[in-house]
Amino acid sequence: MAKPLKILIVEDQFVEANHLRLMLKKAGHSVVGMARSVSDAKYYIAQERPELVLLDIFLSGKETGIDLAEILKNDNIPFIYLSANSNEDVLNKAKLTHPYGFLVKPFREKDLLITIEIAEYHQEHGIESSIRKELLFQKQLKTIVAKNGTWDDRVLTIVKSLQSLISFDLVMAVFYMDNKLSSRVLGYARTGLHEYQKIGIEELQNITALKESEINELRDKSNVETEATFYNEEDFIKICNKTPIKKMIAKSMNMKSNLMLPVPLSISENGGLYLSFFSRQSSNYSKNHLTLCERLQEPLIYAIENLISHDKKLDQKNNVSVYSNASKNTKITGFESIVGKSPALLKLFDHILQVAPADTTVLITGESGTGKESIAHSIQQLSTRKEQPFVKINCSALPPSLIESELFGHEKGAFTGATERRIGKFEQAHNGTLFLDEIGDMPLEMQAKLLRAIQEKEIERVGGNLPIKVNVRIIAATNCNLEKEVADGRFRLDLYYRLNVFPIQLPPLRERKEDVGLLARHFIAVYSAKTGKNVTEISESALKSLLSYQWPGNIRELENLIERSVLLAKTDTIEHIPLPAFDEIKISNSSNEWYFKTIQENEREHIINVLEKCNGRIRGAGGASEILGLPPTTLASRMQKLGIKRSHS
């Protein structure tokens, strides 16, 4: 059970708020207030500083719970949403504020207490993780000071160490001494997991097509913030209009938000190092980053001042050396099966590195074909359990009658055909990792048994009566929208929050187009070796066609197309990619030309129409599999092959 907490209820319906108060009081929690509006809630927050807020989305007054959530997020107060509305758009907007849980009305006491327990887990582990990372950063700074190297080398090492604390795509280091701006331009753009490209004056000239004198003029016209501050969205646009050098960087490198971290130096009057972090995401920074900057200032001041004392020759003549390894490819153990360097993928890598060493439960979400199993395998390889079993089970590939036996095993004679004892996946994964693929397709009756196994850390074999303790880390994956599944009653809320401790959202291939060329060349090399053909390259026109395609089947579809293209290639270069015909059909349709659909296209359209009639439901009475006369597993396989997702319904 969760420890007693000070909880604020923000709910405009008194009966429901009082019902929550009674349940919380019974569980040992203290309720510091019941607010009916955002303004009332602000008063209680200022007076009581609650440890958790239960927050209704729709409240009395102009402001909604989502408006209050932004304030709570910036004040680092955990909150759980309450709502009777199952509208998917509302759920998605609420999800963007990063709540610690979501309760759908009417509330059950068990759901409430489990969600609070998980929220507490999120908060505690989040703080612990931050402390660990900051301590590691301080340790790395001491190592940097002790090592020899050029100024550029040292700044790069500091930048690399900061990446785990502050997410960025570009950082510029601005150096002042005695109120004078250094003539040196130094920055680093992130190009890979541990890869950085130096951005000096020459690189800026190439990127912006400006002369050195023009860049220096923009710098001279720009003021540098002497206090930690951040700019997102409209604020970033405004500061760019006031600061010419930021505007140049934003325009030429597609940056959309900025965080300033000043490092004032006592060895120089009115001087210091100013780190300017940029991100391609429009809302990458928050008030939490400002408090982080305050904590980082002291160790950074110590490190920079010691570096300067070791290297007093700071003029350009003695600091022109380029860090030659900055853009070198570095093999990172654990990510061998993942190809790409897009900003979306690099952020994903950061999340994996953060969660892998812990035993935290991970929920991987994303469209079919985005590589969820590869991500799960990377987490396992980077964890302390990497030498232990990694056991996989596809929850959609087994009929409901077999899932329990597969997960928990069975005793001899437990049912007809059970001629011997069988060890289930949980026992096989003892001390290791269990990967539950397509968890969204698990039948409701099995969800309750899975939840018990995760909570109690013990199982019972089918036909057995003795509990068996298991030490298993859970990684689950799904291409379903589990929030919608919960709202529609197809997935247990308590299980969802047990699995959703550390969510990882995989971007679809159409949102990481920068990786298409890298992936294509990777698959060319793989299938050239497999088939014994000497295909080594892809033509510019073929690559352009890949970049313009929307990839409904994601990486798996790209891999299949490249395999086919390698087989069809007549030279060492792929000149044409056989993209699916149904994308071209849409174009033909608009011009009213006659055409004949292929059998595959007709089958795809028919399945989508049936899914629409069934509201996306595959199993059970009246489900798509029953109407089509196909086993659910066969239908799921057919949908995967045809690039059909439940979102089509």
C-alpha positions in Angstrom: 0.0 0.0 0.0 1.1 3.6 -0.8 2.4 5.7 2.1 -0.1 8.4 3.5 -0.1 11.5 1.3 -1.5 15.0 1.4 -4.0 15.0 -1.4 -6.0 17.9 -3.0 -9.3 16.9 -4.8 -10.2 19.3 -7.7 -13.8 18.2 -8.7 -16.8 20.4 -9.2 -19.4 17.7 -8.3 -19.6 17.6 -4.5 -21.0 14.0 -4.3 -18.1 12.6 -6.4 -15.5 14.7 -4.5 -16.9 13.6 -1.1 -16.9 9.9 -2.3 -13.2 10.3 -3.2 -12.5 12.0 0.2 -14.1 9.1 2.1 -12.1 6.4 0.1 -8.9 8.4 0.6 -9.5 8.8 4.4 -10.3 5.1 4.8 -6.9 4.3 3.1 -5.0 6.6 5.5 -4.5 9.6 3.2 -5.2 13.2 4.3 -7.4 15.4 2.1 -6.2 19.1 2.3 -9.1 20.4 0.4 -11.9 20.0 -2.2 -11.7 22.7 -4.9 -14.5 23.2 -7.4 -12.5 25.4 -9.9 -9.0 26.2 -11.0 -8.9 29.4 -8.9 -10.0 27.5 -5.8 -7.3 24.9 -6.5 -4.6 27.6 -6.8 -5.5 28.8 -3.3 -5.1 25.3 -1.7 -1.9 24.7 -3.6 -0.4 28.0 -2.3 -1.6 27.3 1.3 -1.0 23.5 1.6 1.4 22.4 -1.1 -0.3 19.0 -1.7 1.8 15.9 -2.5 -0.8 14.7 -5.1 -3.7 16.3 -6.9 -6.8 14.4 -8.1 -7.9 16.6 -11.0 -11.2 16.6 -12.9 -10.7 17.7 -16.6 -14.0 19.6 -16.8 -14.5 22.2 -14.0 -16.6 25.2 -13.1 -15.3 28.4 -14.6 -13.4 29.3 -17.8 -10.2 27.3 -17.0 -10.1 23.5 -17.3 -8.2 20.8 -15.5 -5.8 20.7 -18.4 -5.0 24.4 -17.7 -4.2 23.6 -14.1 -2.2 20.6 -15.1 0.4 22.9 -16.8 0.8 24.8 -13.5 1.2 21.5 -11.5 3.7 20.2 -14.0 5.9 23.3 -13.7 5.6 23.1 -9.9 6.6 19.4 -10.0 3.4 18.4 -8.2 2.1 15.0 -9.4 -1.5 14.8 -10.5 -4.0 12.2 -11.6 -6.9 13.0 -14.0 -10.5 12.3 -13.2 -13.0 12.2 -16.0 -16.3 10.7 -17.1 -15.6 11.7 -20.7 -14.1 9.0 -22.9 -13.6 11.2 -25.9 -10.3 10.3 -27.5 -9.3 13.9 -28.4 -9.7 14.9 -24.7 -7.7 11.9 -23.6 -4.9 12.8 -26.1 -4.8 16.5 -24.9 -4.7 15.4 -21.3 -1.9 12.9 -22.1 0.3 15.7 -23.4 0.5 17.2 -19.9 2.2 14.0 -18.7 -0.2 13.0 -15.8 0.8 10.4 -13.3 -2.5 8.5 -13.9 -6.0 8.6 -15.3 -9.2 7.5 -13.6 -12.4 7.1 -15.5 -15.7 7.7 -13.6 -17.3 6.0 -11.7 -14.4 5.4 -9.4 -13.7 2.0 -7.8 -11.7 2.1 -4.6 -9.3 -0.5 -5.8 -8.6 1.5 -9.1 -8.1 4.7 -7.1 -5.6 3.2 -4.6 -3.6 1.4 -7.3 -3.4 4.5 -9.4 -2.2 6.5 -6.4 0.4 3.9 -5.6 1.7 4.0 -9.2 1.8 7.8 -9.2 3.9 7.7 -6.0 6.2 5.2 -7.7 6.6 7.5 -10.7 7.4 10.6 -8.5 9.9 8.8 -6.2 11.8 7.1 -9.0 11.8 10.2 -11.1 13.4 12.2 -8.3 15.9 9.3 -7.5 16.8 9.1 -11.2 17.4 12.8 -11.4 19.7 12.8 -8.3 21.6 9.8 -9.7 22.2 11.6 -13.0 23.3 14.8 -11.3 25.8 13.0 -9.1 27.2 11.2 -12.1 27.5 14.5 -13.9 29.5 16.0 -11.0 31.8 13.0 -11.0 32.4 13.3 -14.7 33.2 17.0 -14.3 36.0 16.1 -11.8 37.4 13.7 -14.3 37.3 16.3 -17.1 39.3 18.8 -15.0 42.0 16.2 -14.3 42.6 15.4 -18.0 44.6 17.2 -20.5 43.2 18.4 -23.8 42.3 21.3 -25.9 39.5 23.8 -24.9 37.3 22.3 -27.7 37.8 18.8 -26.3 36.9 19.8 -22.8 33.7 21.7 -23.8 32.6 18.7 -25.9 33.1 16.4 -22.9 31.0 18.7 -20.7 28.3 18.9 -23.4 28.2 15.1 -23.7 27.8 14.8 -19.9 25.0 17.4 -19.9 23.0 15.5 -22.5 21.5 13.1 -20.0 20.2 16.1 -17.9 19.2 18.5 -20.6 17.8 17.3 -23.9 19.1 19.4 -26.9 19.9 19.2 -30.6 22.4 22.0 -30.6 24.4 23.8 -27.9 26.4 27.0 -28.4 29.1 28.0 -25.9 29.5 31.8 -25.7 32.5 33.0 -23.7 32.9 36.4 -22.1 35.9 37.8 -20.2 35.7 41.2 -18.6 32.5 42.0 -20.5 34.2 41.3 -23.8 32.8 38.7 -26.2 35.3 36.1 -27.3 35.9 36.1 -31.1 35.7 32.3 -31.0 32.5 30.6 -32.1 32.0 27.2 -30.7 29.0 24.9 -30.6 28.1 21.2 -31.1 25.2 19.7 -33.0 24.0 16.3 -32.0 24.3 13.9 -35.0 24.1 10.5 -33.3 23.6 8.8 -30.0 27.1 9.8 -28.7 28.1 11.7 -31.9 28.5 15.5 -32.1 29.5 17.8 -35.0 31.6 20.8 -34.1 29.9 24.1 -35.1 32.6 26.7 -35.5 32.7 29.9 -37.6 33.4 28.0 -40.9 30.5 25.5 -40.3 28.2 28.4 -39.5 29.2 30.1 -42.8 28.5 26.9 -44.7 25.1 26.4 -43.0 23.9 30.0 -43.2 25.6 31.2 -46.4 26.8 34.3 -44.5 30.2 35.8 -44.4 32.3 35.7 -41.1 31.9 39.5 -40.7 28.1 39.2 -41.1 27.9 36.5 -38.4 30.0 38.5 -36.1 27.8 41.5 -36.7 24.7 39.5 -35.7 26.6 38.3 -32.5 27.5 41.9 -31.6 23.9 43.0 -31.9 22.7 40.2 -29.7 22.5 40.4 -25.9 23.3 37.3 -23.8 21.0 36.4 -20.9 22.8 36.5 -17.6 20.2 34.5 -15.8 18.9 31.0 -16.5 15.8 31.3 -18.7 13.9 29.3 -21.4 11.9 30.1 -24.5 9.2 27.9 -26.0 6.8 28.4 -28.9 5.6 32.1 -29.1 8.3 33.2 -26.6 11.0 31.6 -28.7 9.7 33.5 -31.8 9.7 36.8 -29.8 13.3 36.3 -28.5 14.5 35.4 -31.9 13.1 38.7 -33.3 15.0 40.5 -30.5 18.2 38.5 -30.8 19.6 38.3 -34.4 22.0 35.4 -33.7 19.3 33.2 -32.3 17.1 34.0 -35.2 19.8 33.0 -37.6 20.3 29.7 -35.8 16.6 29.0 -35.6 16.0 29.7 -39.3 19.1 27.8 -40.6 19.0 24.8 -38.3 15.2 24.5 -37.7 15.4 25.1 -33.9 12.1 25.8 -32.1 13.0 26.3 -28.4 15.9 27.5 -26.3 17.4 27.3 -22.8 20.1 29.5 -21.4 22.5 28.3 -18.7 24.9 31.0 -17.6 28.1 30.0 -15.8 29.5 33.2 -14.2 33.2 33.1 -13.3 34.7 34.7 -10.2 38.2 34.8 -11.7 37.0 37.4 -14.2 35.0 40.5 -13.5 31.7 40.4 -15.4 32.6 37.3 -17.3 31.6 33.7 -17.8 30.6 30.9 -20.1 27.1 30.9 -21.4 25.6 27.7 -22.7 22.7 28.1 -25.1 20.7 24.9 -25.7 18.4 24.6 -28.7 15.8 22.0 -29.5 13.8 21.2 -32.6 10.8 20.5 -30.4 8.7 23.6 -29.7 8.1 23.0 -26.0 11.3 21.2 -24.9 12.0 23.3 -21.8 10.2 24.1 -18.5 10.6 25.7 -15.1 12.1 22.5 -13.9 15.0 23.2 -16.2 15.6 26.5 -14.4 15.9 24.9 -11.0 18.2 22.3 -12.6 20.4 25.1 -14.0 20.7 26.6 -10.5 21.9 23.3 -9.1 24.4 22.8 -12.0 25.9 26.3 -11.8 28.2 25.6 -8.8 29.8 22.4 -10.2 30.2 24.0 -13.6 31.8 27.1 -12.2 34.3 24.9 -10.3 35.1 22.9 -13.4 35.4 25.8 -15.9 37.6 27.9 -13.5 39.9 24.9 -13.0 40.1 24.3 -16.7 41.1 28.0 -17.3 43.7 27.8 -14.6 45.2 24.8 -16.4 45.1 26.4 -19.8 45.6 30.2 -19.6 46.2 30.6 -23.3 42.7 31.1 -24.5 43.4 33.0 -27.7 42.3 31.6 -31.0 45.8 30.7 -32.1 46.1 28.1 -29.4 42.6 26.8 -29.6 41.9 26.1 -33.3 42.3 22.4 -33.1 39.2 20.5 -34.2 38.0 17.5 -32.1 38.6 15.0 -34.9 36.4 12.3 -33.3 33.4 14.5 -33.0 31.5 13.1 -36.0 33.0 9.6 -35.9 30.5 6.7 -35.8 30.5 5.1 -32.4 29.2 1.6 -31.9 27.0 1.5 -28.9 26.4 -2.0 -27.4 22.7 -2.6 -27.1 21.6 -0.6 -30.1 23.1 -2.8 -32.9 19.7 -3.7 -34.3 18.4 -0.1 -34.5 19.4 2.1 -37.5 18.9 5.8 -37.6 20.1 9.2 -36.4 16.9 11.4 -36.6 16.2 13.7 -33.6 13.1 11.5 -32.8 15.2 8.4 -32.6 18.0 10.0 -30.6 15.5 11.1 -28.0 14.2 7.5 -27.9 17.8 6.3 -27.3 18.1 8.7 -24.4 14.9 7.3 -22.8 16.2 3.7 -23.3 19.6 4.5 -21.6 17.7 6.1 -18.8 15.3 3.2 -18.0 17.4 0.2 -19.0 19.6 -0.1 -15.9 16.5 -0.1 -13.6 14.0 -2.8 -13.1 11.2 -0.4 -14.1 8.3 -1.9 -16.1 8.3 -0.4 -19.6 5.3 0.0 -22.0 6.4 0.4 -25.7 3.7 1.8 -28.0 3.8 2.5 -31.7 2.3 1.5 -35.0 2.8 -2.0 -36.4 6.3 -2.4 -38.0 8.1 0.4 -36.0 10.4 -2.1 -34.3 9.0 -2.5 -30.8 10.7 -5.9 -30.4 14.1 -4.4 -31.3 13.6 -1.7 -28.6 12.7 -4.3 -26.0 15.8 -6.3 -26.9 17.9 -3.1 -26.5 16.5 -2.4 -23.1 17.3 -6.0 -22.0 20.9 -5.8 -23.4 21.6 -2.5 -21.6 20.1 -3.8 -18.3 21.7 -5.6 -15.4 19.7 -8.7 -16.6 21.4 -8.9 -19.9 23.0 -12.3 -19.1 19.7 -13.7 -17.9 16.8 -15.1 -20.0 14.9 -12.8 -22.5 11.5 -14.5 -23.0 9.0 -13.4 -25.6 5.3 -14.1 -26.0 2.9 -12.7 -28.6 -0.4 -12.2 -26.8 -2.4 -12.0 -30.1 -0.9 -15.2 -31.6 -2.5 -17.5 -29.0 -6.2 -18.4 -28.4 -7.5 -17.4 -25.0 -7.6 -21.0 -23.8 -3.8 -21.3 -24.2 -2.5 -18.0 -23.0 -2.8 -18.9 -19.3 -0.9 -22.1 -19.8 1.7 -20.3 -21.9 2.3 -17.6 -19.3 2.0 -19.6 -16.0 2.6 -23.3 -17.1 0.5 -26.2 -16.1 0.6 -29.4 -14.0 0.3 -32.9 -15.4 -3.4 -33.7 -15.8 -4.5 -30.1 -15.5 -6.7 -30.5 -18.6 -7.2 -32.9 -21.5 -3.9 -33.3 -23.3 -1.7 -32.1 -20.4 0.3 -35.3 -20.3 3.2 -33.7 -18.4 4.1 -30.7 -16.4 5.0 -27.6 -18.4 7.0 -24.5 -17.3 5.4 -21.2 -18.4 7.0 -18.1 -19.7 7.1 -16.4 -16.3 9.1 -19.2 -14.8 11.3 -19.4 -17.9 12.1 -15.7 -17.5 12.9 -15.9 -13.7 15.7 -13.4 -12.9 15.4 -12.1 -16.5 13.0 -10.2 -18.7 9.6 -11.1 -20.0 8.5 -9.3 -23.2 4.7 -9.3 -23.6 4.1 -8.3 -27.3 0.7 -7.1 -28.5 -0.5 -6.8 -24.9 -3.6 -4.9 -26.1 -5.0 -8.1 -27.6 -4.9 -10.0 -24.3 -8.4 -11.2 -23.3 -10.0 -9.4 -20.3 -10.2 -12.5 -18.2 -6.4 -13.1 -18.5 -5.7 -9.4 -17.8 -6.8 -9.9 -14.2 -4.5 -12.9 -13.7 -1.6 -11.1 -15.3 -2.1 -8.1 -13.0 -2.0 -10.4 -10.0 1.2 -12.0 -11.2 2.9 -8.6 -11.6 1.6 -7.2 -8.3 2.3 -10.3 -6.1 5.4 -11.4 -8.0 4.1 -14.9 -7.9 2.2 -17.3 -10.1 0.3 -20.6 -9.9 0.5 -23.2 -12.7 -2.8 -24.2 -14.2 -4.0 -27.2 -12.1 -1.6 -26.3 -9.3 -2.3 -24.9 -5.8 1.1 -23.8 -4.7 2.3 -20.2 -5.4 5.6 -19.9 -7.1 7.7 -16.7 -6.6 9.1 -15.2 -9.7 11.6 -12.3 -10.2 10.8 -10.9 -13.6 11.1 -7.6 -15.3 8.2 -6.8 -17.6 8.4 -5.1 -20.9 5.1 -4.8 -22.8 4.3 -3.6 -26.3 1.2 -2.7 -28.3 0.1 -1.0 -31.5 -3.3 -0.3 -29.8 -4.3 3.0 -28.3 -4.6 1.6 -24.8 -6.2 4.8 -23.4 -9.0 4.3 -25.9 -9.1 0.5 -25.1 -9.5 1.4 -21.4 -12.2 4.0 -22.1 -14.1 1.5 -24.2 -13.9 -1.2 -21.5 -11.6 -3.6 -23.4 -8.5 -3.1 -21.2 -8.3 -3.0 -17.4 -7.4 0.4 -16.0 -5.4 -1.0 -13.1 -3.3 -3.2 -15.5 -2.7 -0.3 -17.8 -1.1 1.8 -15.0 0.9 -1.2 -13.8 2.4 -1.5 -17.3 2.6 2.2 -18.1 5.3 3.0 -15.4 7.8 4.1 -18.1 6.1 4.6 -21.5 8.2 4.7 -24.7 6.4 5.9 -27.8 8.0 4.8 -31.1 7.7 7.4 -33.9 6.3 6.1 -37.2 8.7 6.1 -40.1 6.9 9.0 -41.8 8.0 11.1 -38.8 11.7 10.2 -39.1 12.2 10.6 -42.8 15.9 11.4 -42.1 16.4 7.7 -41.4 14.8 6.4 -44.6 18.1 6.6 -46.6 20.1 5.0 -43.8 17.6 2.2 -43.3 17.4 1.6 -47.1 21.2 1.2 -47.4 21.3 -1.0 -44.3 18.7 -3.4 -45.8 20.5 -3.3 -49.2 23.6 -4.5 -47.5 21.7 -7.2 -45.5 19.8 -8.7 -48.5 22.7 -8.3 -50.9 24.7 -10.6 -48.6 21.8 -13.0 -48.1 21.1 -13.4 -51.8 24.7 -13.2 -53.0 23.9 -10.3 -55.3 26.3 -7.3 -55.7 23.8 -4.5 -55.1 25.5 -1.7 -53.2 23.5 1.5 -53.9 20.2 3.2 -54.5 19.5 5.8 -57.2 18.5 9.4 -56.3 15.1 9.0 -58.0 14.4 5.7 -56.1 15.4 7.4 -52.8 13.1 10.3 -53.6 10.2 8.0 -54.1 10.9 6.4 -50.7 11.0 9.8 -49.0 7.7 10.9 -50.6 5.8 7.7 -49.5 3.8 7.7 -46.2 4.9 4.2 -45.0 1.7 2.7 -43.5 3.7 -0.5 -42.8 6.7 1.4 -41.4 10.1 -0.2 -41.2 8.8 -3.7 -41.8 7.3 -2.5 -45.1 10.5 -0.7 -46.1 12.5 -3.9 -45.4 10.2 -6.0 -47.5 10.4 -3.5 -50.4 14.2 -3.4 -50.3 14.4 -7.2 -50.2 12.2 -7.4 -53.3 14.2 -4.5 -55.0 17.5 -6.2 -54.4 16.1 -9.4 -56.0 14.8 -7.4 -59.1 17.9 -5.2 -59.5 19.9 -5.9 -62.7 22.9 -3.7 -61.8 24.7 -2.8 -58.6 22.2 0.1 -58.1 18.5 -0.1 -57.3 16.9 2.2 -59.9 13.2 1.6 -59.0 11.2 0.8 -55.9 8.0 -1.2 -56.4 5.8 0.9 -54.0 2.3 -0.5 -53.3 -0.2 0.2 -56.0 -3.0 1.4 -53.6 -1.2 4.7 -53.1 -1.1 5.3 -56.8 -4.8 4.3 -57.0 -5.8 7.3 -54.9 -4.2 9.6 -57.5 -5.9 7.8 -60.4 -9.3 7.9 -58.6 -9.3 11.7 -58.4 -8.9 11.9 -62.2 -11.9 9.6 -62.8 -9.9 7.1 -64.8 -10.9 3.4 -65.0 -8.7 1.0 -63.2 -8.9 -2.6 -61.9 -8.0 -3.3 -58.2 -5.7 -6.2 -57.4 -7.0 -9.1 -55.2 -4.8 -7.7 -52.4 -6.3 -4.2 -52.7 -9.8 -5.6 -52.7 -9.0 -7.8 -49.6 -7.6 -4.8 -47.8 -10.6 -2.6 -48.5 -13.0 -5.4 -47.5 -11.2 -6.0 -44.1 -11.2 -2.2 -43.4 -14.9 -2.0 -44.1 -15.7 -4.9 -41.8 -13.5 -3.4 -39.0 -15.4 -0.1 -39.3 -18.7 -1.9 -38.9 -17.3 -3.7 -35.8 -15.8 -0.5 -34.3 -12.3 -2.1 -34.6 -13.2 -5.2 -32.5 -11.5 -8.4 -33.8 -12.5 -11.1 -31.3 -15.8 -12.3 -29.8 -19.4 -12.4 -31.0 -20.0 -9.9 -33.7 -16.2 -9.3 -34.1 -14.5 -8.9 -37.4 -13.0 -12.5 -37.3 -16.5 -14.0 -36.9 -17.9 -12.0 -39.8 -15.0 -12.8 -42.1 -14.9 -16.5 -41.0 -11.3 -16.3 -40.0 -9.6 -17.2 -36.7 -8.5 -14.0 -34.8 -4.8 -14.9 -35.2 -5.2 -15.4 -38.9 -7.0 -12.1 -39.3 -4.3 -10.3 -37.2 -1.6 -11.8 -39.4 -3.5 -10.8 -42.6 -4.0 -7.2 -41.2 -0.3 -6.9 -40.5 0.6 -8.2 -44.0 -1.7 -5.7 -45.6 -0.6 -2.7 -43.5 -4.0 -2.4 -41.7 -4.1 -0.9 -38.2 -6.9 -0.6 -35.8 -6.8 3.2 -36.4 -8.4 2.4 -39.8 -11.6 1.5 -38.0 
